[in-house]
Amino acid sequence: MPVESGNSAAARQVKQKRKSHSLSIRRTNSTEQDRPGMQRDMLEGQDSKLPMALRSNLLDLFGQIEREFENLYIENLELRREIESLNERLAGEGQTVDGGDLSKGALKTKASHSTSQLSQKLKTTYKASTSKIVSSFKATTSRAVCQLVKEYVGHRDGIWDLAVTRVQPLVLGTASADHCSMLWSIETGKCLLKYAGHAGSVNSIKFHPTEQMALTASGDQTAHIWRYMVQLPLPQPPADISASLDDDVDFSDKDEADGEADGPNECPTIRVATTTLKSHQGVVIAADWLVGGKQVVTASWDRAANLYDVETSELVHTLTGHDQELTHCCTHPTQRLVVTSSRDTTFRLWDFRDPSIHSVNVFQGHTDTVTSAVFTVGDNVVSGSDDRTVKVWDLKNMRSPIATIRTDSAVNR
């Protein structure tokens, strides 16, 4: 009797193991409703390192995939029957539809169809979800869309600051590096007045709260107070388009003449200040009126802020303490409070409400140059910095900001 070798015996054991394994995962003849539950019980009984929640989600997903394949297989069978019926109807005409050997290629057809169907379903779902997100962005963008309404042309260099008068007539004021400050009609965009009294760049402009006076700070180390008298142009009646088309007009000459008439050279010019404030040893970067308009504060690159009396133009206080150049100053609209910002990463709150006590508080909420700090109508201070943040502070509790807004670049104003 032949003796079986060791290698053949081992091969038989491996074959039997594979056969038993293949039989262990063979589908049962249970109904479709019972099948997922039985598979879940079988898999849950096996040892696994996956968390139970993750295993449950995977089982649900695999069950959905299996049902998709079964649906596609049923559709494939229905298509096969339709092709056979079509062949029978066209057999009399000598035409046939080559459906291929569906019995042999059923698995291949089912796999290809299933892949395309699943990918299409994923694309549809992804497109639907992203379209909702994009539509929300579109709604936000539509609210933020803006367009050019009026352009004010006349300065020969960069514009550093602008302000609107607080009393009638309402005009726009601009401060420019071309050593000039201009007043503009907001409606027509026409220059109404030009102030040319500074010998350096005009860095800021602020209007008096109750009178027709302007305060400008300049790189010539001074701040100027000057009075203005302007009259708004009358609104122009709408032009008759039909009449203009009938007239034989050289439009190039007409436009050039209008440009000369509306140009900045036609503006009345003021060259002498009413009051000149000069105590700084560096560029005066900003200036503002205190409440009531009887005092002004200036901020300079000489690391100090000065408080002046408007009527006498005398220096009342020198506000020192910043370690580097000042970048901005602002006054509270209703209280005698001043806030100054500096390149030393701090801003300071100066309190002049009590004439006998002038307190100051230092706030170190930023990690880079504080480019500006301003008061809001309420009791808040808003500070912006080169550290790409804007911080909102409550005057009643300035120990920490109540809000921080992060931006993609440095904050200028």
C-alpha positions in Angstrom: 0.0 0.0 0.0 1.5 3.4 -1.0 2.5 5.8 1.7 1.6 9.4 1.3 4.5 11.8 1.5 4.7 14.6 4.0 4.5 17.3 1.4 1.3 15.9 -0.1 -0.3 15.6 3.3 0.5 19.2 4.1 -1.0 20.3 0.8 -4.2 18.4 1.5 -4.5 20.0 4.9 -4.1 23.5 3.4 -6.7 22.6 0.7 -9.2 21.4 3.3 -8.7 24.6 5.4 -9.3 26.7 2.3 -12.4 24.7 1.5 -13.8 24.9 5.0 -13.1 28.7 5.0 -14.8 29.2 1.8 -17.8 27.2 3.1 -17.9 29.2 6.3 -18.5 32.5 4.4 -21.0 31.1 1.9 -24.3 32.8 1.7 -27.3 31.1 3.4 -30.7 30.8 1.8 -32.3 33.1 4.4 -34.4 36.0 3.4 -32.9 39.4 2.5 -34.3 40.9 5.8 -32.6 38.3 8.0 -29.3 38.3 6.1 -27.8 41.6 7.5 -28.8 40.7 11.0 -27.2 37.3 10.7 -24.0 38.7 9.2 -23.9 41.4 11.9 -24.2 38.7 14.6 -21.4 36.6 12.9 -19.1 39.5 12.6 -19.8 40.9 16.1 -18.9 37.5 17.5 -15.4 37.7 16.0 -12.5 39.4 17.8 -11.7 42.9 16.5 -9.7 45.9 17.7 -12.1 48.3 16.0 -14.5 50.3 18.3 -18.0 49.0 18.4 -19.5 52.2 16.9 -17.0 52.1 14.0 -17.8 48.4 13.3 -21.5 49.1 13.3 -21.1 52.0 10.8 -18.9 49.8 8.6 -21.5 47.0 8.7 -24.2 49.4 7.7 -22.1 50.8 4.8 -21.3 47.3 3.5 -24.9 46.4 3.7 -25.8 49.4 1.6 -23.1 48.5 -0.9 -24.4 44.9 -1.2 -28.0 46.1 -1.8 -26.7 48.4 -4.5 -25.0 45.5 -6.2 -28.1 43.4 -6.0 -30.2 46.1 -7.5 -27.8 46.5 -10.3 -27.8 42.8 -10.9 -31.6 42.8 -11.1 -31.5 45.7 -13.6 -28.9 43.7 -15.6 -31.3 40.7 -15.8 -34.2 43.0 -16.9 -32.1 44.5 -19.6 -31.1 41.0 -20.8 -34.8 40.1 -21.1 -35.5 43.3 -23.0 -32.7 42.5 -25.4 -34.0 39.0 -26.0 -37.5 40.3 -26.6 -36.1 42.9 -29.0 -34.2 40.2 -30.9 -37.4 38.1 -31.3 -39.2 41.1 -32.8 -36.4 41.9 -35.1 -35.7 38.3 -36.1 -38.3 38.5 -38.9 -36.5 41.5 -40.5 -33.2 39.7 -40.4 -31.7 42.1 -37.8 -30.5 41.2 -34.3 -29.1 43.1 -31.4 -25.8 41.7 -30.2 -26.2 41.6 -26.5 -23.1 39.5 -25.9 -22.9 36.4 -23.8 -24.7 37.8 -20.8 -24.5 34.6 -18.8 -20.7 34.5 -19.1 -20.2 38.3 -18.8 -22.8 38.9 -16.1 -20.3 39.3 -13.4 -18.1 41.6 -15.4 -21.1 43.7 -16.6 -22.4 43.9 -13.0 -19.0 45.1 -11.7 -18.5 47.7 -14.4 -22.1 49.0 -14.0 -21.8 49.0 -10.3 -18.6 51.0 -10.3 -20.0 53.6 -12.7 -23.3 53.8 -10.8 -21.7 54.2 -7.4 -19.2 56.8 -8.7 -22.1 58.7 -10.3 -24.1 58.6 -7.0 -21.1 59.9 -5.1 -20.6 62.7 -7.6 -24.2 63.6 -7.4 -24.2 63.6 -3.6 -21.0 65.6 -3.5 -22.2 68.1 -6.0 -25.5 68.6 -4.1 -23.7 69.2 -0.8 -21.1 71.5 -2.3 -23.8 73.4 -4.2 -25.4 74.2 -0.9 -22.2 75.6 0.4 -21.5 77.6 -2.7 -25.0 79.0 -2.7 -24.5 80.2 0.9 -21.2 81.8 -0.2 -23.0 83.4 -3.1 -25.7 84.9 -0.8 -23.0 86.3 1.4 -21.0 87.7 -1.5 -24.1 89.3 -3.1 -24.6 91.3 0.1 -21.0 92.4 0.0 -20.9 93.5 -3.6 -20.2 97.2 -4.0 -19.7 99.6 -6.9 -18.0 102.9 -7.5 -20.5 105.7 -6.9 -18.3 108.8 -6.9 -14.6 109.5 -7.5 -12.7 112.5 -6.0 -9.8 113.3 -8.2 -7.4 116.2 -7.5 -4.5 115.1 -5.2 -1.1 114.6 -6.7 0.1 112.0 -4.1 -1.2 109.4 -1.6 -4.2 110.2 0.6 -3.5 109.4 4.3 -6.8 110.3 6.0 -10.4 111.5 5.3 -13.2 112.8 7.4 -16.7 114.2 7.1 -17.8 117.5 8.7 -20.0 117.3 11.7 -22.0 120.5 10.9 -23.8 121.8 7.8 -22.8 121.9 5.0 -21.7 118.3 4.9 -18.4 118.0 3.0 -15.7 115.5 2.7 -12.1 116.4 3.8 -9.0 114.6 2.7 -5.3 114.8 3.9 -2.6 114.0 1.3 1.1 113.5 1.0 1.1 116.3 -1.6 1.2 118.8 1.4 -2.4 119.8 0.8 -5.8 119.1 2.4 -9.0 119.4 0.3 -12.7 119.8 0.9 -15.1 118.1 -1.5 -18.7 118.2 -2.4 -19.9 114.7 -1.6 -22.7 114.7 -4.2 -20.8 116.1 -7.2 -17.2 115.1 -6.4 -16.1 118.7 -7.0 -13.3 120.3 -5.0 -14.6 123.2 -2.9 -11.6 124.4 -1.0 -7.9 123.6 -0.7 -5.6 124.2 2.3 -2.0 124.6 1.4 -0.5 125.9 4.6 1.7 122.9 5.5 5.3 122.4 4.5 5.1 118.6 4.7 2.8 115.7 4.2 -0.7 116.2 5.7 -1.2 113.0 7.7 -4.7 113.5 9.3 -7.7 115.8 9.2 -10.5 116.2 11.8 -13.4 118.7 11.9 -14.5 120.8 14.8 -17.7 119.4 16.5 -19.7 122.6 16.2 -17.9 125.2 14.1 -16.5 125.3 10.6 -12.9 124.6 11.6 -10.5 121.9 10.6 -7.5 120.4 12.4 -4.7 118.9 10.3 -1.5 117.2 11.4 1.6 117.2 9.2 5.1 115.9 8.7 6.4 119.4 9.2 6.2 118.8 13.0 3.2 121.0 13.4 -0.6 120.9 13.6 -2.8 123.6 12.0 -6.2 124.8 12.8 -7.9 126.7 9.9 -11.4 128.0 9.3 -13.3 127.3 6.1 -16.3 128.8 4.3 -17.7 126.7 1.5 -20.9 126.7 -0.5 -22.3 123.5 -2.0 -22.9 123.7 -5.8 -26.5 123.6 -6.9 -27.7 120.3 -8.3 -27.5 120.2 -12.0 -30.7 119.5 -14.0 -30.7 116.3 -16.1 -29.3 116.9 -19.5 -31.5 116.6 -22.6 -29.9 113.7 -24.4 -31.9 114.2 -27.7 -30.8 117.8 -27.9 -27.2 117.0 -27.3 -27.2 114.4 -30.1 -28.6 116.9 -32.5 -25.9 119.5 -31.8 -22.7 119.2 -33.7 -20.3 119.4 -30.8 -16.6 118.4 -30.6 -16.9 116.2 -27.6 -13.1 116.0 -27.0 -12.8 119.8 -26.6 -16.0 119.9 -24.4 -14.6 117.2 -22.1 -11.3 119.0 -21.8 -13.0 122.3 -21.0 -15.2 120.6 -18.3 -12.1 119.0 -16.8 -10.4 122.4 -16.5 -13.5 123.9 -14.9 -13.9 121.1 -12.4 -10.2 120.6 -11.7 -8.5 121.3 -8.4 -6.8 124.5 -9.8 -10.2 126.2 -9.7 -10.6 125.6 -5.9 -10.2 128.6 -3.6 -7.0 128.1 -1.7 -6.1 128.9 2.0 -2.4 129.3 2.7 -2.3 130.6 6.3 -3.5 128.8 9.4 -5.6 130.4 12.0 -3.6 128.7 14.7 -0.3 126.8 14.5 0.6 124.2 17.2 4.3 123.6 17.3 5.9 121.8 20.2 6.9 118.4 18.7 10.3 117.4 17.6 9.1 114.9 15.1 6.4 114.1 12.5 2.9 114.8 13.8 1.1 111.7 12.7 -2.4 112.4 14.0 -4.5 115.0 15.8 -8.1 115.2 17.2 -10.5 117.5 19.0 -11.4 116.9 22.6 -15.1 116.9 23.4 -16.3 120.5 23.3 -13.7 121.6 20.8 -11.7 123.8 23.2 -8.7 121.5 23.3 -6.9 119.3 20.8 -4.4 116.4 21.2 -1.6 115.6 18.8 0.5 112.4 18.5 4.0 112.5 17.2 7.0 110.3 16.2 8.9 112.0 19.1 7.1 109.4 21.3 4.9 112.0 23.0 1.3 113.3 22.7 0.6 116.9 23.4 -2.6 118.6 24.7 -3.1 122.1 23.5 -5.6 124.9 24.3 -7.2 126.1 21.1 -7.8 129.7 22.1 -4.3 130.4 23.3 -2.5 127.7 21.3 -0.5 127.0 24.5 0.8 123.5 25.4 -1.3 122.3 28.4 0.1 118.8 28.9 2.8 116.5 27.4 1.7 112.9 27.5 4.9 110.8 27.8 5.4 107.1 28.5 5.5 105.3 25.1 8.8 103.7 24.3 8.6 104.2 20.5 6.9 106.4 17.9 3.2 107.1 18.2 1.0 105.9 15.3 -2.4 107.4 16.1 -4.6 109.2 18.7 -8.3 109.4 19.2 -10.7 111.2 21.6 -13.9 110.0 23.1 -17.0 111.6 21.6 -18.7 112.5 24.9 -16.0 112.3 27.6 -12.6 113.7 28.2 -10.7 110.5 27.3 -7.8 110.1 24.9 -6.3 106.9 23.5 -2.9 106.8 21.9 -1.3 103.9 20.1 2.4 103.2 19.4 5.0 101.0 17.8 5.9 99.7 21.2 3.0 97.2 20.9 0.8 99.1 23.5 -1.9 101.6 23.5 -2.6 104.0 26.4 -5.8 105.4 27.8 -5.5 109.0 29.2 -8.2 110.3 31.5 -8.8 114.1 31.8 -12.2 114.0 33.4 -10.8 115.1 36.8 -8.8 118.3 36.3 -6.7 117.5 39.3 -5.8 113.9 38.4 -4.6 112.8 35.0 -4.5 109.1 35.1 -3.1 106.8 32.4 -3.6 103.0 31.8 -1.3 100.9 29.6 -2.7 98.0 27.6 -0.5 95.3 26.2 -2.9 93.2 24.1 -0.9 93.0 20.9 2.4 91.5 19.8 3.3 94.0 17.2 2.9 97.7 16.4 -0.6 99.0 17.4 -1.4 101.0 14.2 -4.6 102.6 15.6 -7.0 102.6 18.6 -10.3 104.4 18.5 -13.4 104.9 20.6 -16.8 103.7 19.5 -20.1 105.5 20.1 -20.6 103.1 23.0 -18.1 102.4 25.8 -15.7 100.4 23.7 -12.2 100.7 22.3 -11.2 99.0 19.1 -7.4 98.5 18.4 -5.8 97.3 15.2 -2.2 96.0 14.9 0.5 94.8 12.6 0.0 91.4 14.3 -3.0 90.9 12.0 -5.6 91.2 14.7 -8.4 93.7 15.7 -9.4 93.6 19.3 -12.5 95.1 21.0 -12.2 96.3 24.6 -14.8 97.3 27.1 -14.0 100.6 28.9 -15.6 99.3 32.1 -13.3 96.3 32.1 -10.1 96.6 30.1 -8.2 93.7 31.6 -8.8 91.5 28.5 -10.5 92.1 25.1 -14.1 91.0 24.7 -13.5 90.0 21.0 -10.6 89.3 18.7 -10.9 89.4 14.9 -8.0 87.8 13.0 -7.2 89.0 9.5 -4.9 87.9 6.7 -2.6 91.0 6.8 -1.6 93.9 9.0 -4.4 96.3 10.1 -3.8 99.9 9.1 -6.8 101.8 10.4 
